[in-house]
Amino acid sequence: MKEAAVVPRPDYTMGEVPVAVVVLRQGTREDPEGILGHCRRNMAPFKVPRAFEFVPALPRNAQGKVLKARLRDQQARDGPADHSAVFPRRTLPP
């Protein structure tokens, strides 16, 4: 991974969940399971991204700062997160 930014995405259950927008280093492949494992080992559970979006570059302003507002707006347009594949819903025994 070259760089990443984490922004909120609307969620039906939680209100908002963290989503990581990731830029990969040249020559590497997408590995959301590997990134998720690293996050789970090193972060508090509520901070672990519920989804990963791989992009060629993060939007930046003239000073080189990441435009998180633009990323946040994009996530809001994409709609609620579907993180059921990464975090399957557990069923309770009767």
PDB file as gemmi writes it, atoms N, CA and C in Angstrom:
CRYST1    1.000    1.000    1.000  90.00  90.00  90.00 P 1                      
ATOM      1  N   MET A   1       0.849  -1.170   0.000  1.00  0.00           N  
ATOM      2  CA  MET A   1       0.000   0.000   0.000  1.00  0.00           C  
ATOM      3  C   MET A   1       0.897   1.237   0.000  1.00  0.00           C  
ATOM      4  N   LYS A   2       0.568   2.170  -0.852  1.00  0.00           N  
ATOM      5  CA  LYS A   2       1.320   3.417  -0.926  1.00  0.00           C  
ATOM      6  C   LYS A   2       0.774   4.443   0.067  1.00  0.00           C  
ATOM      7  N   GLU A   3      -0.551   4.637   0.025  1.00  0.00           N  
ATOM      8  CA  GLU A   3      -1.206   5.574   0.928  1.00  0.00           C  
ATOM      9  C   GLU A   3      -2.684   5.243   1.016  1.00  0.00           C  
ATOM     10  N   ALA A   4      -3.321   5.786   2.048  1.00  0.00           N  
ATOM     11  CA  ALA A   4      -4.747   5.539   2.240  1.00  0.00           C  
ATOM     12  C   ALA A   4      -5.375   6.702   2.992  1.00  0.00           C  
ATOM     13  N   ALA A   5      -6.667   6.849   2.809  1.00  0.00           N  
ATOM     14  CA  ALA A   5      -7.453   7.816   3.569  1.00  0.00           C  
ATOM     15  C   ALA A   5      -8.718   7.084   4.028  1.00  0.00           C  
ATOM     16  N   VAL A   6      -9.147   7.364   5.232  1.00  0.00           N  
ATOM     17  CA  VAL A   6     -10.349   6.729   5.767  1.00  0.00           C  
ATOM     18  C   VAL A   6     -11.420   7.794   5.936  1.00  0.00           C  
ATOM     19  N   VAL A   7     -12.585   7.505   5.367  1.00  0.00           N  
ATOM     20  CA  VAL A   7     -13.708   8.437   5.425  1.00  0.00           C  
ATOM     21  C   VAL A   7     -14.967   7.667   5.808  1.00  0.00           C  
ATOM     22  N   PRO A   8     -15.987   8.357   6.319  1.00  0.00           N  
ATOM     23  CA  PRO A   8     -17.227   7.667   6.682  1.00  0.00           C  
ATOM     24  C   PRO A   8     -18.105   7.398   5.461  1.00  0.00           C  
ATOM     25  N   ARG A   9     -18.839   6.294   5.531  1.00  0.00           N  
ATOM     26  CA  ARG A   9     -19.848   5.975   4.520  1.00  0.00           C  
ATOM     27  C   ARG A   9     -21.144   5.702   5.277  1.00  0.00           C  
ATOM     28  N   PRO A  10     -22.266   6.180   4.768  1.00  0.00           N  
ATOM     29  CA  PRO A  10     -23.541   5.914   5.437  1.00  0.00           C  
ATOM     30  C   PRO A  10     -23.770   4.416   5.599  1.00  0.00           C  
ATOM     31  N   ASP A  11     -24.415   4.040   6.704  1.00  0.00           N  
ATOM     32  CA  ASP A  11     -24.707   2.640   6.984  1.00  0.00           C  
ATOM     33  C   ASP A  11     -26.092   2.551   7.618  1.00  0.00           C  
ATOM     34  N   TYR A  12     -26.871   1.557   7.191  1.00  0.00           N  
ATOM     35  CA  TYR A  12     -28.231   1.413   7.710  1.00  0.00           C  
ATOM     36  C   TYR A  12     -28.252   1.118   9.202  1.00  0.00           C  
ATOM     37  N   THR A  13     -27.304   0.309   9.679  1.00  0.00           N  
ATOM     38  CA  THR A  13     -27.323  -0.128  11.066  1.00  0.00           C  
ATOM     39  C   THR A  13     -26.600   0.835  11.997  1.00  0.00           C  
ATOM     40  N   MET A  14     -25.388   1.245  11.604  1.00  0.00           N  
ATOM     41  CA  MET A  14     -24.525   2.020  12.487  1.00  0.00           C  
ATOM     42  C   MET A  14     -24.604   3.533  12.270  1.00  0.00           C  
ATOM     43  N   GLY A  15     -25.259   3.956  11.211  1.00  0.00           N  
ATOM     44  CA  GLY A  15     -25.286   5.386  10.887  1.00  0.00           C  
ATOM     45  C   GLY A  15     -24.170   5.715   9.913  1.00  0.00           C  
ATOM     46  N   GLU A  16     -22.923   5.481  10.348  1.00  0.00           N  
ATOM     47  CA  GLU A  16     -21.752   5.640   9.487  1.00  0.00           C  
ATOM     48  C   GLU A  16     -20.738   4.570   9.858  1.00  0.00           C  
ATOM     49  N   VAL A  17     -19.977   4.129   8.866  1.00  0.00           N  
ATOM     50  CA  VAL A  17     -18.888   3.183   9.101  1.00  0.00           C  
ATOM     51  C   VAL A  17     -17.644   3.683   8.364  1.00  0.00           C  
ATOM     52  N   PRO A  18     -16.445   3.337   8.879  1.00  0.00           N  
ATOM     53  CA  PRO A  18     -15.230   3.772   8.194  1.00  0.00           C  
ATOM     54  C   PRO A  18     -14.966   2.955   6.929  1.00  0.00           C  
ATOM     55  N   VAL A  19     -14.561   3.638   5.872  1.00  0.00           N  
ATOM     56  CA  VAL A  19     -14.197   3.019   4.606  1.00  0.00           C  
ATOM     57  C   VAL A  19     -12.815   3.541   4.227  1.00  0.00           C  
ATOM     58  N   ALA A  20     -11.906   2.635   3.875  1.00  0.00           N  
ATOM     59  CA  ALA A  20     -10.552   3.027   3.488  1.00  0.00           C  
ATOM     60  C   ALA A  20     -10.467   3.155   1.973  1.00  0.00           C  
ATOM     61  N   VAL A  21      -9.981   4.295   1.524  1.00  0.00           N  
ATOM     62  CA  VAL A  21      -9.705   4.524   0.108  1.00  0.00           C  
ATOM     63  C   VAL A  21      -8.196   4.352  -0.034  1.00  0.00           C  
ATOM     64  N   VAL A  22      -7.790   3.331  -0.795  1.00  0.00           N  
ATOM     65  CA  VAL A  22      -6.397   2.885  -0.807  1.00  0.00           C  
ATOM     66  C   VAL A  22      -5.757   3.092  -2.178  1.00  0.00           C  
ATOM     67  N   VAL A  23      -4.508   3.598  -2.166  1.00  0.00           N  
ATOM     68  CA  VAL A  23      -3.679   3.688  -3.368  1.00  0.00           C  
ATOM     69  C   VAL A  23      -2.571   2.656  -3.192  1.00  0.00           C  
ATOM     70  N   LEU A  24      -2.433   1.760  -4.160  1.00  0.00           N  
ATOM     71  CA  LEU A  24      -1.423   0.716  -4.075  1.00  0.00           C  
ATOM     72  C   LEU A  24      -0.100   1.169  -4.677  1.00  0.00           C  
ATOM     73  N   ARG A  25       0.983   0.588  -4.183  1.00  0.00           N  
ATOM     74  CA  ARG A  25       2.293   0.818  -4.799  1.00  0.00           C  
ATOM     75  C   ARG A  25       2.303   0.156  -6.161  1.00  0.00           C  
ATOM     76  N   GLN A  26       3.110   0.687  -7.047  1.00  0.00           N  
ATOM     77  CA  GLN A  26       3.205   0.132  -8.393  1.00  0.00           C  
ATOM     78  C   GLN A  26       3.717  -1.307  -8.302  1.00  0.00           C  
ATOM     79  N   GLY A  27       3.045  -2.208  -9.009  1.00  0.00           N  
ATOM     80  CA  GLY A  27       3.453  -3.604  -9.043  1.00  0.00           C  
ATOM     81  C   GLY A  27       2.843  -4.466  -7.961  1.00  0.00           C  
ATOM     82  N   THR A  28       2.031  -3.893  -7.066  1.00  0.00           N  
ATOM     83  CA  THR A  28       1.380  -4.710  -6.035  1.00  0.00           C  
ATOM     84  C   THR A  28      -0.057  -4.972  -6.447  1.00  0.00           C  
ATOM     85  N   ARG A  29      -0.654  -5.975  -5.815  1.00  0.00           N  
ATOM     86  CA  ARG A  29      -2.029  -6.341  -6.156  1.00  0.00           C  
ATOM     87  C   ARG A  29      -2.959  -6.019  -4.985  1.00  0.00           C  
ATOM     88  N   GLU A  30      -4.230  -5.932  -5.285  1.00  0.00           N  
ATOM     89  CA  GLU A  30      -5.239  -5.672  -4.251  1.00  0.00           C  
ATOM     90  C   GLU A  30      -5.292  -6.862  -3.302  1.00  0.00           C  
ATOM     91  N   ASP A  31      -5.231  -6.592  -2.001  1.00  0.00           N  
ATOM     92  CA  ASP A  31      -5.307  -7.643  -0.994  1.00  0.00           C  
ATOM     93  C   ASP A  31      -6.114  -7.134   0.197  1.00  0.00           C  
ATOM     94  N   PRO A  32      -7.437  -7.006   0.024  1.00  0.00           N  
ATOM     95  CA  PRO A  32      -8.238  -6.467   1.128  1.00  0.00           C  
ATOM     96  C   PRO A  32      -8.186  -7.329   2.385  1.00  0.00           C  
ATOM     97  N   GLU A  33      -8.066  -8.663   2.225  1.00  0.00           N  
ATOM     98  CA  GLU A  33      -8.000  -9.537   3.399  1.00  0.00           C  
ATOM     99  C   GLU A  33      -6.725  -9.277   4.199  1.00  0.00           C  
ATOM    100  N   GLY A  34      -5.605  -9.065   3.502  1.00  0.00           N  
ATOM    101  CA  GLY A  34      -4.348  -8.766   4.181  1.00  0.00           C  
ATOM    102  C   GLY A  34      -4.395  -7.443   4.918  1.00  0.00           C  
ATOM    103  N   ILE A  35      -4.957  -6.424   4.267  1.00  0.00           N  
ATOM    104  CA  ILE A  35      -5.075  -5.108   4.904  1.00  0.00           C  
ATOM    105  C   ILE A  35      -6.024  -5.200   6.093  1.00  0.00           C  
ATOM    106  N   LEU A  36      -7.117  -5.933   5.922  1.00  0.00           N  
ATOM    107  CA  LEU A  36      -8.079  -6.093   7.012  1.00  0.00           C  
ATOM    108  C   LEU A  36      -7.430  -6.789   8.202  1.00  0.00           C  
ATOM    109  N   GLY A  37      -6.638  -7.837   7.950  1.00  0.00           N  
ATOM    110  CA  GLY A  37      -5.950  -8.536   9.034  1.00  0.00           C  
ATOM    111  C   GLY A  37      -4.999  -7.612   9.784  1.00  0.00           C  
ATOM    112  N   HIS A  38      -4.258  -6.794   9.043  1.00  0.00           N  
ATOM    113  CA  HIS A  38      -3.350  -5.827   9.671  1.00  0.00           C  
ATOM    114  C   HIS A  38      -4.133  -4.839  10.534  1.00  0.00           C  
ATOM    115  N   CYS A  39      -5.236  -4.334  10.006  1.00  0.00           N  
ATOM    116  CA  CYS A  39      -6.058  -3.373  10.760  1.00  0.00           C  
ATOM    117  C   CYS A  39      -6.630  -4.011  12.020  1.00  0.00           C  
ATOM    118  N   ARG A  40      -7.105  -5.238  11.916  1.00  0.00           N  
ATOM    119  CA  ARG A  40      -7.683  -5.905  13.089  1.00  0.00           C  
ATOM    120  C   ARG A  40      -6.646  -6.137  14.181  1.00  0.00           C  
ATOM    121  N   ARG A  41      -5.399  -6.400  13.787  1.00  0.00           N  
ATOM    122  CA  ARG A  41      -4.334  -6.625  14.774  1.00  0.00           C  
ATOM    123  C   ARG A  41      -3.866  -5.334  15.428  1.00  0.00           C  
ATOM    124  N   ASN A  42      -3.973  -4.210  14.736  1.00  0.00           N  
ATOM    125  CA  ASN A  42      -3.352  -2.978  15.210  1.00  0.00           C  
ATOM    126  C   ASN A  42      -4.308  -1.841  15.547  1.00  0.00           C  
ATOM    127  N   MET A  43      -5.599  -2.052  15.398  1.00  0.00           N  
ATOM    128  CA  MET A  43      -6.554  -0.965  15.624  1.00  0.00           C  
ATOM    129  C   MET A  43      -7.694  -1.423  16.528  1.00  0.00           C  
ATOM    130  N   ALA A  44      -8.324  -0.453  17.152  1.00  0.00           N  
ATOM    131  CA  ALA A  44      -9.527  -0.736  17.936  1.00  0.00           C  
ATOM    132  C   ALA A  44     -10.623  -1.208  16.977  1.00  0.00           C  
ATOM    133  N   PRO A  45     -11.486  -2.126  17.416  1.00  0.00           N  
ATOM    134  CA  PRO A  45     -12.511  -2.679  16.514  1.00  0.00           C  
ATOM    135  C   PRO A  45     -13.386  -1.637  15.828  1.00  0.00           C  
ATOM    136  N   PHE A  46     -13.727  -0.549  16.524  1.00  0.00           N  
ATOM    137  CA  PHE A  46     -14.613   0.441  15.899  1.00  0.00           C  
ATOM    138  C   PHE A  46     -13.900   1.272  14.835  1.00  0.00           C  
ATOM    139  N   LYS A  47     -12.570   1.214  14.798  1.00  0.00           N  
ATOM    140  CA  LYS A  47     -11.811   1.969  13.809  1.00  0.00           C  
ATOM    141  C   LYS A  47     -11.479   1.160  12.558  1.00  0.00           C  
ATOM    142  N   VAL A  48     -11.666  -0.147  12.599  1.00  0.00           N  
ATOM    143  CA  VAL A  48     -11.327  -1.002  11.461  1.00  0.00           C  
ATOM    144  C   VAL A  48     -12.266  -0.694  10.292  1.00  0.00           C  
ATOM    145  N   PRO A  49     -11.714  -0.391   9.108  1.00  0.00           N  
ATOM    146  CA  PRO A  49     -12.579  -0.102   7.954  1.00  0.00           C  
ATOM    147  C   PRO A  49     -13.491  -1.285   7.626  1.00  0.00           C  
ATOM    148  N   ARG A  50     -14.718  -0.974   7.266  1.00  0.00           N  
ATOM    149  CA  ARG A  50     -15.687  -2.007   6.916  1.00  0.00           C  
ATOM    150  C   ARG A  50     -15.638  -2.348   5.437  1.00  0.00           C  
ATOM    151  N   ALA A  51     -14.963  -1.506   4.657  1.00  0.00           N  
ATOM    152  CA  ALA A  51     -14.821  -1.743   3.216  1.00  0.00           C  
ATOM    153  C   ALA A  51     -13.549  -1.057   2.740  1.00  0.00           C  
ATOM    154  N   PHE A  52     -13.047  -1.527   1.607  1.00  0.00           N  
ATOM    155  CA  PHE A  52     -11.847  -0.949   0.996  1.00  0.00           C  
ATOM    156  C   PHE A  52     -12.158  -0.605  -0.447  1.00  0.00           C  
ATOM    157  N   GLU A  53     -11.738   0.569  -0.846  1.00  0.00           N  
ATOM    158  CA  GLU A  53     -11.914   0.993  -2.227  1.00  0.00           C  
ATOM    159  C   GLU A  53     -10.520   1.308  -2.776  1.00  0.00           C  
ATOM    160  N   PHE A  54     -10.145   0.649  -3.860  1.00  0.00           N  
ATOM    161  CA  PHE A  54      -8.824   0.843  -4.450  1.00  0.00           C  
ATOM    162  C   PHE A  54      -8.923   1.835  -5.609  1.00  0.00           C  
ATOM    163  N   VAL A  55      -8.102   2.873  -5.536  1.00  0.00           N  
ATOM    164  CA  VAL A  55      -8.113   3.931  -6.548  1.00  0.00           C  
ATOM    165  C   VAL A  55      -6.681   4.184  -7.033  1.00  0.00           C  
ATOM    166  N   PRO A  56      -6.527   4.754  -8.246  1.00  0.00           N  
ATOM    167  CA  PRO A  56      -5.179   5.035  -8.744  1.00  0.00           C  
ATOM    168  C   PRO A  56      -4.486   6.184  -8.003  1.00  0.00           C  
ATOM    169  N   ALA A  57      -5.250   7.172  -7.500  1.00  0.00           N  
ATOM    170  CA  ALA A  57      -4.670   8.310  -6.784  1.00  0.00           C  
ATOM    171  C   ALA A  57      -5.742   8.962  -5.918  1.00  0.00           C  
ATOM    172  N   LEU A  58      -5.305   9.555  -4.823  1.00  0.00           N  
ATOM    173  CA  LEU A  58      -6.212  10.306  -3.964  1.00  0.00           C  
ATOM    174  C   LEU A  58      -6.310  11.742  -4.487  1.00  0.00           C  
ATOM    175  N   PRO A  59      -7.502  12.348  -4.389  1.00  0.00           N  
ATOM    176  CA  PRO A  59      -7.631  13.749  -4.829  1.00  0.00           C  
ATOM    177  C   PRO A  59      -6.866  14.669  -3.872  1.00  0.00           C  
ATOM    178  N   ARG A  60      -6.142  15.624  -4.441  1.00  0.00           N  
ATOM    179  CA  ARG A  60      -5.329  16.541  -3.633  1.00  0.00           C  
ATOM    180  C   ARG A  60      -5.550  17.984  -4.079  1.00  0.00           C  
ATOM    181  N   ASN A  61      -5.301  18.911  -3.147  1.00  0.00           N  
ATOM    182  CA  ASN A  61      -5.381  20.329  -3.501  1.00  0.00           C  
ATOM    183  C   ASN A  61      -4.005  20.812  -3.960  1.00  0.00           C  
ATOM    184  N   ALA A  62      -3.862  22.108  -4.216  1.00  0.00           N  
ATOM    185  CA  ALA A  62      -2.606  22.665  -4.730  1.00  0.00           C  
ATOM    186  C   ALA A  62      -1.445  22.502  -3.744  1.00  0.00           C  
ATOM    187  N   GLN A  63      -1.742  22.422  -2.450  1.00  0.00           N  
ATOM    188  CA  GLN A  63      -0.698  22.242  -1.448  1.00  0.00           C  
ATOM    189  C   GLN A  63      -0.345  20.776  -1.223  1.00  0.00           C  
ATOM    190  N   GLY A  64      -1.063  19.873  -1.897  1.00  0.00           N  
ATOM    191  CA  GLY A  64      -0.781  18.447  -1.775  1.00  0.00           C  
ATOM    192  C   GLY A  64      -1.560  17.736  -0.689  1.00  0.00           C  
ATOM    193  N   LYS A  65      -2.485  18.432  -0.040  1.00  0.00           N  
ATOM    194  CA  LYS A  65      -3.292  17.796   1.012  1.00  0.00           C  
ATOM    195  C   LYS A  65      -4.418  16.984   0.381  1.00  0.00           C  
ATOM    196  N   VAL A  66      -4.742  15.854   1.005  1.00  0.00           N  
ATOM    197  CA  VAL A  66      -5.820  14.999   0.518  1.00  0.00           C  
ATOM    198  C   VAL A  66      -7.150  15.706   0.734  1.00  0.00           C  
ATOM    199  N   LEU A  67      -7.981  15.715  -0.302  1.00  0.00           N  
ATOM    200  CA  LEU A  67      -9.306  16.349  -0.222  1.00  0.00           C  
ATOM    201  C   LEU A  67     -10.308  15.343   0.322  1.00  0.00           C  
ATOM    202  N   LYS A  68     -10.317  15.224   1.662  1.00  0.00           N  
ATOM    203  CA  LYS A  68     -11.199  14.247   2.298  1.00  0.00           C  
ATOM    204  C   LYS A  68     -12.673  14.596   2.091  1.00  0.00           C  
ATOM    205  N   ALA A  69     -12.983  15.868   1.954  1.00  0.00           N  
ATOM    206  CA  ALA A  69     -14.374  16.273   1.714  1.00  0.00           C  
ATOM    207  C   ALA A  69     -14.870  15.680   0.400  1.00  0.00           C  
ATOM    208  N   ARG A  70     -14.025  15.677  -0.606  1.00  0.00           N  
ATOM    209  CA  ARG A  70     -14.403  15.085  -1.893  1.00  0.00           C  
ATOM    210  C   ARG A  70     -14.608  13.570  -1.747  1.00  0.00           C  
ATOM    211  N   LEU A  71     -13.723  12.910  -1.001  1.00  0.00           N  
ATOM    212  CA  LEU A  71     -13.875  11.473  -0.775  1.00  0.00           C  
ATOM    213  C   LEU A  71     -15.150  11.181   0.020  1.00  0.00           C  
ATOM    214  N   ARG A  72     -15.427  12.019   1.032  1.00  0.00           N  
ATOM    215  CA  ARG A  72     -16.625  11.844   1.856  1.00  0.00           C  
ATOM    216  C   ARG A  72     -17.887  11.999   1.013  1.00  0.00           C  
ATOM    217  N   ASP A  73     -17.899  13.008   0.127  1.00  0.00           N  
ATOM    218  CA  ASP A  73     -19.047  13.220  -0.755  1.00  0.00           C  
ATOM    219  C   ASP A  73     -19.243  12.034  -1.694  1.00  0.00           C  
ATOM    220  N   GLN A  74     -18.143  11.501  -2.199  1.00  0.00           N  
ATOM    221  CA  GLN A  74     -18.223  10.344  -3.096  1.00  0.00           C  
ATOM    222  C   GLN A  74     -18.810   9.139  -2.364  1.00  0.00           C  
ATOM    223  N   GLN A  75     -18.402   8.907  -1.119  1.00  0.00           N  
ATOM    224  CA  GLN A  75     -18.930   7.783  -0.352  1.00  0.00           C  
ATOM    225  C   GLN A  75     -20.420   7.978  -0.070  1.00  0.00           C  
ATOM    226  N   ALA A  76     -20.823   9.209   0.189  1.00  0.00           N  
ATOM    227  CA  ALA A  76     -22.244   9.491   0.431  1.00  0.00           C  
ATOM    228  C   ALA A  76     -23.064   9.208  -0.824  1.00  0.00           C  
ATOM    229  N   ARG A  77     -22.515   9.540  -2.001  1.00  0.00           N  
ATOM    230  CA  ARG A  77     -23.214   9.260  -3.262  1.00  0.00           C  
ATOM    231  C   ARG A  77     -23.296   7.769  -3.535  1.00  0.00           C  
ATOM    232  N   ASP A  78     -22.243   7.013  -3.123  1.00  0.00           N  
ATOM    233  CA  ASP A  78     -22.230   5.565  -3.360  1.00  0.00           C  
ATOM    234  C   ASP A  78     -23.293   4.849  -2.544  1.00  0.00           C  
ATOM    235  N   GLY A  79     -23.756   5.465  -1.487  1.00  0.00           N  
ATOM    236  CA  GLY A  79     -24.812   4.879  -0.687  1.00  0.00           C  
ATOM    237  C   GLY A  79     -24.274   4.039   0.454  1.00  0.00           C  
ATOM    238  N   PRO A  80     -25.181   3.396   1.187  1.00  0.00           N  
ATOM    239  CA  PRO A  80     -24.797   2.624   2.363  1.00  0.00           C  
ATOM    240  C   PRO A  80     -23.802   1.520   2.031  1.00  0.00           C  
ATOM    241  N   ALA A  81     -22.902   1.278   2.977  1.00  0.00           N  
ATOM    242  CA  ALA A  81     -21.860   0.261   2.801  1.00  0.00           C  
ATOM    243  C   ALA A  81     -22.466  -1.133   2.825  1.00  0.00           C  
ATOM    244  N   ASP A  82     -21.937  -1.991   1.966  1.00  0.00           N  
ATOM    245  CA  ASP A  82     -22.283  -3.408   2.006  1.00  0.00           C  
ATOM    246  C   ASP A  82     -21.057  -4.136   2.521  1.00  0.00           C  
ATOM    247  N   HIS A  83     -20.988  -4.289   3.831  1.00  0.00           N  
ATOM    248  CA  HIS A  83     -19.823  -4.918   4.430  1.00  0.00           C  
ATOM    249  C   HIS A  83     -20.135  -6.314   4.922  1.00  0.00           C  
ATOM    250  N   SER A  84     -21.209  -6.925   4.404  1.00  0.00           N  
ATOM    251  CA  SER A  84     -21.598  -8.249   4.868  1.00  0.00           C  
ATOM    252  C   SER A  84     -20.579  -9.320   4.504  1.00  0.00           C  
ATOM    253  N   ALA A  85     -19.814  -9.118   3.412  1.00  0.00           N  
ATOM    254  CA  ALA A  85     -18.808 -10.110   3.031  1.00  0.00           C  
ATOM    255  C   ALA A  85     -17.614 -10.067   3.977  1.00  0.00           C  
ATOM    256  N   VAL A  86     -17.272  -8.877   4.472  1.00  0.00           N  
ATOM    257  CA  VAL A  86     -16.125  -8.737   5.357  1.00  0.00           C  
ATOM    258  C   VAL A  86     -16.524  -9.016   6.800  1.00  0.00           C  
ATOM    259  N   PHE A  87     -17.681  -8.546   7.198  1.00  0.00           N  
ATOM    260  CA  PHE A  87     -18.184  -8.743   8.549  1.00  0.00           C  
ATOM    261  C   PHE A  87     -19.548  -9.426   8.480  1.00  0.00           C  
ATOM    262  N   PRO A  88     -19.571 -10.763   8.332  1.00  0.00           N  
ATOM    263  CA  PRO A  88     -20.872 -11.442   8.221  1.00  0.00           C  
ATOM    264  C   PRO A  88     -21.689 -11.261   9.498  1.00  0.00           C  
ATOM    265  N   ARG A  89     -22.977 -11.135   9.314  1.00  0.00           N  
ATOM    266  CA  ARG A  89     -23.885 -10.965  10.450  1.00  0.00           C  
ATOM    267  C   ARG A  89     -23.972 -12.295  11.180  1.00  0.00           C  
ATOM    268  N   ARG A  90     -23.787 -12.228  12.495  1.00  0.00           N  
ATOM    269  CA  ARG A  90     -23.854 -13.440  13.290  1.00  0.00           C  
ATOM    270  C   ARG A  90     -25.279 -13.669  13.743  1.00  0.00           C  
ATOM    271  N   THR A  91     -25.685 -14.932  13.703  1.00  0.00           N  
ATOM    272  CA  THR A  91     -27.025 -15.258  14.180  1.00  0.00           C  
ATOM    273  C   THR A  91     -26.899 -15.825  15.589  1.00  0.00           C  
ATOM    274  N   LEU A  92     -27.793 -15.417  16.446  1.00  0.00           N  
ATOM    275  CA  LEU A  92     -27.779 -15.897  17.816  1.00  0.00           C  
ATOM    276  C   LEU A  92     -28.563 -17.204  17.924  1.00  0.00           C  
ATOM    277  N   PRO A  93     -28.114 -18.103  18.779  1.00  0.00           N  
ATOM    278  CA  PRO A  93     -28.869 -19.352  18.954  1.00  0.00           C  
ATOM    279  C   PRO A  93     -30.217 -19.070  19.591  1.00  0.00           C  
ATOM    280  N   PRO A  94     -31.210 -19.912  19.308  1.00  0.00           N  
ATOM    281  CA  PRO A  94     -32.567 -19.657  19.856  1.00  0.00           C  
ATOM    282  C   PRO A  94     -32.625 -19.775  21.360  1.00  0.00           C  
TER     283      PRO A  94                                                      
END                                                                             
